[in-house]
Amino acid sequence: MGERIQILGTEEIPNILLDEDNGIFEISGRSFPENVERLFMPVIEWLKGYTTQPKPYTEFKFQLEYFNSSSARKIIEILFVLEKLEEANYKVKVIWCYSKDDEMIKSKGIEFMNLVKIPFELKCID
């Protein structure tokens, strides 16, 4: 049985679920924590560990309403870890969700998509 990280979100912290057994990798909500390192480092370390024995297919969903620049840097780190899976010939897909009236989140998704060489789906959720 694989390890699991689950962080329940607040107004400032996103919901984070990394569930290897059920293949659920998701960050949703709002992200502007007081200490971005303390929140995201266990997530990034868990993902790095996951890459040593990943599933054949990994789908990571981002459904953020808002995030600050510190959180954006950590999202990029997560994407780079996922890119290493792709480079090792595992199938990876990022699903970047945005509301139809949220151009900022959509444009950030496009920006992130252009930083990595992994399948990236922009998904309007309204």
Secondary structure, 3 states (H helix, E strand, C coil): CCCEEEECCCCCCCEEEEECCCCEEEEEEEECCCCHHHHHHHHHHHHHHHCCCCCCEEEEEEEEEEECHHHHHHHHHHHHHHHHHHHCCCEEEEEEEECCCCHHHHHHHHHHHCCCCCCEEEEECC
